[in-house]
Amino acid sequence: MADETLIEFPCDFPIKVMGLAQEGFVQAIADVVLKHAPDFDAATMEMRPSKAGNYLSLTCMVHATSKAQLDALYRALTSHPLVKVVL
């Protein structure tokens, strides 16, 4: 079945987003995540710059309620022009 998942919902689920370290990146990612997970607290985002400082990794802990919600969030993040990788 296509809807099968090993994740039990609801749960707290970490999503790692990487992109160029530039003005507006953190806010843009927070905005996308909030659209799909309205209870997301952007203040809890973990930020890690790359060694050279060119890239920024953000870890967003979302309270996931369904596979459809996570799928929609992943699609929105991966299609965002500032995002390079989503894990």
Contacts in CASP RR format, 6 or more apart in sequence:
PFRMAT RR
TARGET T0000
AUTHOR 0000-0000-0000
METHOD contacts of the structure
MODEL  1
MADETLIEFPCDFPIKVMGLAQEGFVQAIADVVLKHAPDFDAATMEMRPS
KAGNYLSLTCMVHATSKAQLDALYRALTSHPLVKVVL
3 67 0 8 1.000
5 67 0 8 1.000
7 13 0 8 1.000
7 64 0 8 1.000
7 67 0 8 1.000
7 70 0 8 1.000
9 64 0 8 1.000
9 65 0 8 1.000
9 66 0 8 1.000
9 67 0 8 1.000
10 63 0 8 1.000
10 64 0 8 1.000
10 65 0 8 1.000
11 63 0 8 1.000
11 64 0 8 1.000
12 61 0 8 1.000
12 62 0 8 1.000
12 63 0 8 1.000
12 64 0 8 1.000
13 61 0 8 1.000
13 62 0 8 1.000
13 63 0 8 1.000
13 64 0 8 1.000
13 70 0 8 1.000
14 59 0 8 1.000
14 60 0 8 1.000
14 61 0 8 1.000
14 62 0 8 1.000
15 33 0 8 1.000
15 59 0 8 1.000
15 60 0 8 1.000
15 61 0 8 1.000
15 62 0 8 1.000
15 73 0 8 1.000
15 74 0 8 1.000
15 77 0 8 1.000
15 86 0 8 1.000
15 87 0 8 1.000
16 57 0 8 1.000
16 58 0 8 1.000
16 59 0 8 1.000
16 60 0 8 1.000
16 85 0 8 1.000
16 86 0 8 1.000
16 87 0 8 1.000
17 29 0 8 1.000
17 57 0 8 1.000
17 58 0 8 1.000
17 59 0 8 1.000
17 60 0 8 1.000
17 77 0 8 1.000
17 83 0 8 1.000
17 85 0 8 1.000
17 86 0 8 1.000
18 55 0 8 1.000
18 56 0 8 1.000
18 57 0 8 1.000
18 58 0 8 1.000
18 83 0 8 1.000
18 84 0 8 1.000
18 85 0 8 1.000
18 86 0 8 1.000
18 87 0 8 1.000
19 25 0 8 1.000
19 55 0 8 1.000
19 56 0 8 1.000
19 57 0 8 1.000
19 82 0 8 1.000
19 83 0 8 1.000
19 84 0 8 1.000
19 85 0 8 1.000
20 54 0 8 1.000
20 55 0 8 1.000
20 56 0 8 1.000
20 82 0 8 1.000
20 84 0 8 1.000
21 49 0 8 1.000
21 50 0 8 1.000
21 53 0 8 1.000
21 54 0 8 1.000
21 55 0 8 1.000
21 56 0 8 1.000
22 82 0 8 1.000
24 82 0 8 1.000
25 56 0 8 1.000
25 58 0 8 1.000
25 82 0 8 1.000
26 45 0 8 1.000
26 47 0 8 1.000
26 56 0 8 1.000
26 58 0 8 1.000
28 80 0 8 1.000
28 82 0 8 1.000
29 45 0 8 1.000
29 58 0 8 1.000
29 60 0 8 1.000
29 77 0 8 1.000
29 80 0 8 1.000
29 82 0 8 1.000
29 83 0 8 1.000
30 40 0 8 1.000
30 42 0 8 1.000
30 45 0 8 1.000
30 60 0 8 1.000
32 73 0 8 1.000
32 76 0 8 1.000
32 77 0 8 1.000
32 80 0 8 1.000
33 40 0 8 1.000
33 42 0 8 1.000
33 60 0 8 1.000
33 62 0 8 1.000
33 73 0 8 1.000
33 77 0 8 1.000
34 40 0 8 1.000
34 42 0 8 1.000
35 76 0 8 1.000
36 62 0 8 1.000
36 69 0 8 1.000
36 72 0 8 1.000
36 73 0 8 1.000
36 76 0 8 1.000
37 62 0 8 1.000
37 63 0 8 1.000
37 64 0 8 1.000
37 69 0 8 1.000
37 73 0 8 1.000
39 63 0 8 1.000
40 60 0 8 1.000
40 61 0 8 1.000
40 62 0 8 1.000
40 63 0 8 1.000
44 60 0 8 1.000
44 61 0 8 1.000
45 58 0 8 1.000
45 59 0 8 1.000
45 60 0 8 1.000
46 58 0 8 1.000
46 59 0 8 1.000
47 56 0 8 1.000
47 57 0 8 1.000
47 58 0 8 1.000
48 56 0 8 1.000
48 57 0 8 1.000
48 59 0 8 1.000
49 55 0 8 1.000
49 56 0 8 1.000
49 57 0 8 1.000
50 56 0 8 1.000
50 57 0 8 1.000
55 84 0 8 1.000
62 70 0 8 1.000
62 73 0 8 1.000
64 70 0 8 1.000
74 86 0 8 1.000
77 83 0 8 1.000
77 86 0 8 1.000
78 86 0 8 1.000
END
